Amino acid sequence: MSEDIAVTKFREYLRVNTEQPKPDYHACQKFLYSLADELGITRTSHEMVPGKPIVIMTIPGVEPSLPSLIFYSHTDVVPTFKEHWTYDPCSAHKDEHGRIFARGAQDMKCVGSQYFEAIRRHFLRGKRQFRRTVHLVWGPDEEIGGRDGMGKFVDTDEFRTLNVGFALDEGLASENEARAGKFWRKCANLGLQAFEVIFTGGTGHASKFVENTAIEKLHKFMDCALAFRAKQKANLDGNPDLHDGDVTTLNITVIEGGVQTNVVPEKIVIKVDCRVALTEDFYELEKRIRGWCEDDGVTLQFRSKSTMRIVTPTTRDDPWWAALEDVLDEEGCPFTKEIFPAGTDSRYLRAKGLKAIGFSPMINTPSLLHDHNEYISESTFLRGVEIYEKLIERLADLA
C-alpha cells in the first residue's frame, strides 16, 4: 500500500537529527529548502546567531498590504535516552498500527509538516495564493528558550517587514476526543522560569561528621520547595475545574556536585524550572524563593525571568479567533481554551503586541512530548493536515 506523500515527507523530516544540545541545523535547513523548492515557494533564512537559522517560506498575498499570517514551528527537539525507546528515535519507524515513533513526532515537527502539507494540497488544487501573505516560519532553539532564535528575530528589520497580524504555534496532544488539541490564551507559567541555586559548605573525609555541609543546605531548600510544589499539586487535584496551566509548577531538574564517594562535597548546584500561573504574584513568589536561600553559602541566580501577562483574545469579537473557532466547529473538533502549561516562542510575539494562539490537532493521543517512545498515528497526522488545510485558507483569506 502506497504511503501519502505528506507522511513520507514528515518521516523524512523526523529523520533529520535536530536533537539538543547539538542539533544539525544545517541538514535541517537543507531539508526545508528542498521542500520549498518542490512547490516553488520562496525561501529565505536569517541567523541571529551563526549556525542557528530561522527559515521562512513565503507565499505572497493578493493584497500584500494586509497584515500577514505566521504559521510557526520550531525545528529543534529535546534529548533522548535511546535505551528507553522501542525504536531508534531518529528512525521515524511506523508500526503495524500506523504509529510513527520519533523524537519530534508530537513536539513539534508534526505541526510544521502539517502546515506545509496543507499548503501542498492547496497548490495541487490550483490555489497558489491567498488574500493575505502567508509565512511558514521554522525557528531554532525553542527547547532551550529560543533566545538565539525568535527571541532575537522579533527585534530585527527583517521581522518587521513580515507585517505580522496573527500567528499560530503549537498546542498539546489530547488523550480523548473532547479536546481536539489545546488552545492557549497566554504564554503561561513563564514567571520565574529558570533559576540556579549554589550551595557551598564544609568538606572533608566522608567518615567524619562534617559540619555546615552543602548537602544540609540543599536539604533545607528542598523541604521548602517540595512543600510549595505539593500545595500547588493539591490545589490542582482538588479542583476539577483547574488545568495544568492554572497552577504554578516547580521542579528541580538538574543536581550537580561531588567528586568521589569518600569526600563530602564542598559545592552542590541545582537547576529549577518554575512556571508561574496567571493568578500567582510574581514578586511575592520571588520573595518566597529568596527566603528559601537565606543561609550563608547559598546563592540564587535567575537564568530566565519573565513577568508577562499578555493574553490573546479568544472571544467572537476578535476576527482571528472567530475564524479559527468557526473552522473547528465545522470540522467537528471540540476544544477547550486553556492556559498553556509551558513556554513557547509565541511569548516573543506577544511581547511585541501580536496575537498568537497555540493549537496541535492531536486527539486520542497520549501526550508524550519530552517522553520516551514519542509517537503520533498516521491517521491523526493526516487528519491534522485536513484541518490546517481549511484553517490556513480561512485565516489567510480573512477580509
C-alpha positions as CSV (number, residue, x, y, z in Angstrom):
1,M,0.0,0.0,0.0
2,S,1.5,3.4,-1.0
3,E,2.1,6.0,1.6
4,D,0.6,9.5,1.4
5,I,3.4,11.9,0.4
6,A,2.6,14.0,3.4
7,V,3.5,11.1,5.7
8,T,6.6,10.3,3.6
9,K,7.9,13.9,3.9
10,F,7.0,14.1,7.6
11,R,9.1,10.9,8.3
12,E,12.0,12.3,6.3
13,Y,11.8,15.5,8.4
14,L,11.8,13.4,11.6
15,R,15.0,11.6,10.5
16,V,16.9,14.9,10.4
17,N,18.6,14.9,13.8
18,T,17.9,18.2,15.5
19,E,18.3,16.9,19.0
20,Q,19.6,19.3,21.6
21,P,22.3,20.0,22.6
22,K,23.8,19.6,19.1
23,P,21.0,20.0,16.6
24,D,22.1,19.6,12.9
25,Y,20.5,22.8,11.8
26,H,22.5,22.8,8.5
27,A,20.9,19.5,7.5
28,C,17.5,20.8,8.7
29,Q,17.8,24.0,6.6
30,K,18.8,21.9,3.6
31,F,15.7,19.7,4.0
32,L,13.3,22.6,4.5
33,Y,14.7,24.4,1.4
34,S,14.2,21.2,-0.6
35,L,10.5,21.2,0.5
36,A,10.0,24.8,-0.6
37,D,11.8,24.2,-3.9
38,E,9.4,21.3,-4.6
39,L,6.5,23.7,-4.7
40,G,8.3,26.7,-5.9
41,I,7.9,28.6,-2.7
42,T,10.3,31.5,-2.0
43,R,12.5,30.7,1.0
44,T,15.0,32.7,3.0
45,S,16.9,32.2,6.2
46,H,18.2,34.6,8.9
47,E,20.8,33.8,11.5
48,M,20.7,35.9,14.7
49,V,23.5,33.7,15.9
50,P,25.8,31.9,13.5
51,G,24.6,28.3,12.8
52,K,21.1,28.9,14.1
53,P,18.9,29.7,11.1
54,I,15.3,30.8,11.1
55,V,13.9,29.5,7.8
56,I,11.0,31.4,6.3
57,M,8.8,30.2,3.4
58,T,6.7,33.0,2.0
59,I,3.5,32.8,-0.2
60,P,2.8,36.5,-1.2
61,G,-0.8,37.5,-0.8
62,V,-3.1,39.1,-3.4
63,E,-3.4,42.1,-1.0
64,P,0.1,42.2,0.4
65,S,-0.6,45.4,2.4
66,L,-2.9,43.4,4.7
67,P,-1.3,42.1,7.9
68,S,0.2,38.7,7.2
69,L,0.0,35.3,8.9
70,I,2.8,33.3,10.6
71,F,2.4,29.6,10.9
72,Y,5.3,28.9,13.3
73,S,7.1,25.7,14.4
74,H,10.4,25.1,16.0
75,T,12.9,22.7,14.4
76,D,14.9,21.5,17.5
77,V,13.8,18.6,19.7
78,V,14.8,17.6,23.2
79,P,17.4,14.9,24.1
80,T,16.5,11.2,24.0
81,F,17.6,8.2,26.0
82,K,17.7,5.5,23.4
83,E,17.8,2.6,25.8
84,H,14.2,3.5,26.8
85,W,12.9,3.6,23.2
86,T,11.4,0.6,21.4
87,Y,12.7,2.0,18.1
88,D,15.5,4.4,17.3
89,P,14.1,7.9,17.9
90,C,15.6,9.2,14.6
91,S,14.2,6.3,12.5
92,A,10.6,7.5,12.2
93,H,9.5,3.9,12.4
94,K,5.9,3.2,11.5
95,D,4.5,0.1,13.2
96,E,1.7,-2.1,12.1
97,H,-0.9,0.2,13.8
98,G,0.3,3.2,11.8
99,R,2.1,4.8,14.8
100,I,5.1,6.9,13.8
101,F,7.8,6.8,16.6
102,A,10.3,9.6,16.6
103,R,11.6,12.5,18.7
104,G,9.6,15.4,17.5
105,A,6.6,13.4,16.4
106,Q,4.4,15.4,18.7
107,D,6.8,18.3,19.7
108,M,6.6,19.7,17.1
109,K,7.8,18.5,13.7
110,C,4.3,17.2,13.1
111,V,2.8,20.7,13.2
112,G,5.4,22.2,10.8
113,S,4.9,19.3,8.4
114,Q,1.1,19.6,8.6
115,Y,1.3,23.3,7.7
116,F,3.4,22.6,4.7
117,E,1.4,19.6,3.5
118,A,-1.8,21.6,3.8
119,I,-0.2,24.2,1.5
120,R,0.9,21.4,-0.9
121,R,-2.8,20.4,-1.1
122,H,-3.9,23.9,-1.9
123,F,-1.3,24.1,-4.6
124,L,-2.3,20.8,-6.1
125,R,-5.9,22.1,-6.3
126,G,-4.6,25.1,-8.2
127,K,-4.8,27.6,-5.3
128,R,-1.3,29.1,-5.1
129,Q,-2.2,32.4,-3.5
130,F,-4.4,33.7,-0.7
131,R,-5.7,37.2,0.1
132,R,-3.1,37.7,2.8
133,T,0.6,36.8,2.7
134,V,1.4,33.5,4.4
135,H,4.8,32.9,6.1
136,L,5.8,29.4,7.3
137,V,8.4,30.1,9.9
138,W,10.7,27.4,11.3
139,G,12.8,28.5,14.3
140,P,15.7,27.1,16.2
141,D,16.4,26.6,19.9
142,E,12.9,26.8,21.3
143,E,13.6,23.8,23.5
144,I,16.4,25.8,25.3
145,G,14.5,29.1,25.5
146,G,14.6,30.4,21.9
147,R,16.7,33.4,22.9
148,D,19.0,33.0,19.9
149,G,16.1,32.3,17.6
150,M,12.8,34.0,17.8
151,G,13.9,35.9,20.9
152,K,16.3,37.9,18.8
153,F,14.5,37.8,15.5
154,V,11.5,39.8,16.6
155,D,13.7,42.8,17.1
156,T,15.1,42.8,13.6
157,D,14.1,44.8,10.5
158,E,13.6,41.5,8.7
159,F,10.9,40.5,11.1
160,R,9.2,43.9,10.9
161,T,8.9,43.6,7.1
162,L,6.9,40.5,7.6
163,N,4.0,42.7,8.7
164,V,2.5,40.1,11.0
165,G,-1.1,40.2,12.1
166,F,-1.7,36.8,13.6
167,A,0.3,33.7,14.4
168,L,-0.4,30.0,15.1
169,D,2.0,27.9,17.2
170,E,2.0,24.6,19.0
171,G,-0.5,23.2,21.5
172,L,-0.7,19.7,23.1
173,A,-2.0,16.3,22.4
174,S,-5.3,15.3,24.0
175,E,-6.0,11.8,25.1
176,N,-9.7,11.9,24.3
177,E,-12.0,13.3,21.6
178,A,-13.4,16.0,23.9
179,R,-10.4,18.3,23.5
180,A,-9.2,18.4,19.9
181,G,-5.9,19.9,20.8
182,K,-5.3,22.5,23.5
183,F,-5.7,26.2,22.9
184,W,-3.8,28.7,25.0
185,R,-4.5,32.3,25.5
186,K,-1.2,33.3,27.0
187,C,2.4,32.0,27.2
188,A,1.5,30.8,30.6
189,N,3.7,29.7,33.6
190,L,6.6,31.7,32.4
191,G,7.2,33.7,35.6
192,L,10.4,32.7,37.3
193,Q,11.0,30.2,34.6
194,A,14.5,29.0,35.4
195,F,16.9,29.6,38.2
196,E,20.0,28.1,39.7
197,V,20.9,27.7,43.4
198,I,24.5,27.1,44.5
199,F,25.1,25.6,47.9
200,T,28.6,25.7,49.5
201,G,29.8,24.3,52.8
202,G,32.2,22.3,54.8
203,T,34.1,19.4,53.2
204,G,36.3,16.6,54.4
205,H,36.6,12.8,54.6
206,A,33.2,11.1,54.3
207,S,34.0,9.1,57.5
208,K,33.5,12.3,59.6
209,F,30.5,14.3,60.7
210,V,31.4,17.4,58.8
211,E,29.5,20.5,59.9
212,N,27.6,23.0,57.8
213,T,27.7,21.0,54.6
214,A,26.3,21.9,51.2
215,I,24.0,18.9,51.4
216,E,22.4,20.1,54.6
217,K,21.6,23.5,53.0
218,L,20.3,21.7,49.9
219,H,18.0,19.6,52.1
220,K,16.6,22.7,53.8
221,F,15.9,24.3,50.4
222,M,14.3,21.1,49.0
223,D,12.0,20.9,52.1
224,C,10.6,24.3,51.3
225,A,10.5,23.9,47.5
226,L,8.8,20.5,47.6
227,A,6.2,21.7,50.2
228,F,5.3,24.5,47.9
229,R,5.1,22.1,44.9
230,A,2.9,19.7,46.9
231,K,0.5,22.5,47.8
232,Q,0.2,23.5,44.1
233,K,-0.5,19.9,43.2
234,A,-3.1,19.6,45.9
235,N,-4.9,22.7,44.5
236,L,-4.9,21.1,41.0
237,D,-6.0,17.7,42.2
238,G,-8.7,19.2,44.5
239,N,-10.4,21.3,41.8
240,P,-11.8,19.6,38.7
241,D,-12.2,23.0,37.0
242,L,-8.4,23.6,37.1
243,H,-5.9,22.5,34.4
244,D,-2.2,22.3,34.4
245,G,-1.7,25.9,33.4
246,D,-3.8,27.2,36.2
247,V,-1.3,26.4,39.0
248,T,2.4,27.1,39.4
249,T,4.7,24.2,38.8
250,L,8.2,23.9,40.3
251,N,10.6,21.1,39.6
252,I,14.3,20.5,40.4
253,T,15.6,19.3,37.1
254,V,19.4,19.2,37.5
255,I,21.6,18.4,40.5
256,E,25.4,18.6,40.1
257,G,28.1,18.1,42.7
258,G,30.5,15.8,44.4
259,V,33.9,14.5,43.3
260,Q,34.0,10.9,44.7
261,T,32.3,8.7,47.2
262,N,34.6,9.3,50.2
263,V,34.7,13.1,50.0
264,V,31.9,15.3,51.4
265,P,31.1,17.7,48.6
266,E,32.1,21.3,49.1
267,K,29.6,22.5,46.4
268,I,26.2,21.4,45.1
269,V,24.4,23.2,42.2
270,I,20.8,22.6,41.3
271,K,18.7,24.0,38.5
272,V,15.0,24.6,39.0
273,D,12.2,25.1,36.4
274,C,9.3,27.1,37.7
275,R,6.2,28.1,35.6
276,V,4.1,30.8,37.2
277,A,0.3,30.8,36.9
278,L,-1.6,33.9,36.0
279,T,-3.1,34.0,39.5
280,E,0.3,34.0,41.1
281,D,2.0,37.2,42.3
282,F,5.4,37.1,40.5
283,Y,7.1,39.3,43.1
284,E,5.7,37.6,46.1
285,L,6.8,34.2,44.7
286,E,10.3,35.6,44.0
287,K,10.4,36.9,47.6
288,R,9.4,33.4,48.9
289,I,12.1,31.7,46.8
290,R,14.7,34.1,48.0
291,G,13.6,33.3,51.6
292,W,14.5,29.6,50.9
293,C,18.0,30.7,50.1
294,E,18.9,33.0,53.1
295,D,21.5,30.7,54.6
296,D,25.2,31.6,54.4
297,G,26.8,29.8,51.5
298,V,23.6,29.7,49.4
299,T,23.5,31.8,46.2
300,L,20.4,32.2,44.0
301,Q,20.8,33.1,40.3
302,F,17.9,33.6,37.9
303,R,18.7,32.3,34.4
304,S,15.3,33.2,32.8
305,K,12.7,35.5,34.3
306,S,9.5,36.8,32.8
307,T,6.6,38.6,34.3
308,M,4.5,38.9,31.1
309,R,0.7,38.7,31.5
310,I,-0.2,39.1,27.8
311,V,-3.4,37.3,26.8
312,T,-4.5,36.8,23.2
313,P,-8.3,37.4,22.8
314,T,-10.4,34.3,22.5
315,T,-13.9,35.9,22.0
316,R,-16.1,36.2,19.0
317,D,-15.4,39.9,18.5
318,D,-11.9,39.1,17.6
319,P,-11.9,38.2,13.8
320,W,-8.9,35.9,14.1
321,W,-10.4,33.9,16.9
322,A,-13.8,33.8,15.3
323,A,-12.4,32.4,12.1
324,L,-10.4,29.8,13.9
325,E,-13.4,28.8,16.1
326,D,-15.7,28.5,13.1
327,V,-13.3,26.1,11.3
328,L,-13.0,23.9,14.3
329,D,-16.8,23.8,14.8
330,E,-17.3,23.0,11.1
331,E,-14.7,20.2,11.3
332,G,-16.3,18.7,14.3
333,C,-13.4,19.4,16.6
334,P,-14.5,20.1,20.2
335,F,-11.9,22.2,22.0
336,T,-11.1,23.9,25.3
337,K,-9.5,27.2,25.9
338,E,-6.7,26.7,28.4
339,I,-3.5,28.3,29.6
340,F,-0.6,26.5,28.0
341,P,1.5,24.9,30.8
342,A,4.9,25.5,29.2
343,G,6.8,28.2,27.4
344,T,6.8,28.5,23.6
345,D,8.3,31.0,21.2
346,S,5.0,32.8,20.8
347,R,5.8,34.7,24.0
348,Y,8.2,36.7,22.0
349,L,5.4,37.6,19.5
350,R,3.0,38.5,22.3
351,A,5.6,40.7,23.9
352,K,5.5,42.7,20.6
353,G,1.8,43.1,20.9
354,L,1.0,40.4,18.3
355,K,-1.8,37.9,18.6
356,A,-0.8,34.2,18.8
357,I,-2.8,31.0,19.5
358,G,-1.4,27.5,20.1
359,F,-3.0,24.5,18.6
360,S,-2.0,21.0,17.8
361,P,-4.7,18.8,16.2
362,M,-3.9,15.6,18.1
363,I,-6.8,13.7,19.7
364,N,-6.9,10.2,21.1
365,T,-3.2,10.6,21.6
366,P,-1.3,10.3,24.9
367,S,0.8,13.5,25.5
368,L,4.4,12.3,25.1
369,L,6.3,15.5,24.4
370,H,9.8,15.1,26.0
371,D,8.9,11.5,27.0
372,H,10.2,8.1,25.8
373,N,8.6,6.5,22.7
374,E,7.0,9.7,21.5
375,Y,4.7,9.0,18.6
376,I,1.7,10.2,16.5
377,S,-0.5,7.9,14.5
378,E,-0.6,8.3,10.7
379,S,-4.3,8.8,10.7
380,T,-4.1,11.6,13.3
381,F,-1.3,13.3,11.4
382,L,-3.3,13.3,8.1
383,R,-6.4,14.5,9.9
384,G,-4.4,17.4,11.1
385,V,-3.3,18.2,7.6
386,E,-7.0,18.4,6.6
387,I,-7.8,20.7,9.5
388,Y,-4.9,23.0,8.7
389,E,-5.9,23.0,5.0
390,K,-9.2,24.6,5.9
391,L,-7.8,26.7,8.7
392,I,-5.0,28.2,6.7
393,E,-7.4,29.2,3.9
394,R,-9.9,30.7,6.2
395,L,-7.4,32.8,8.1
396,A,-5.4,33.8,5.0
397,D,-8.5,34.9,3.1
398,L,-9.9,36.8,6.0
399,A,-11.1,40.3,4.9
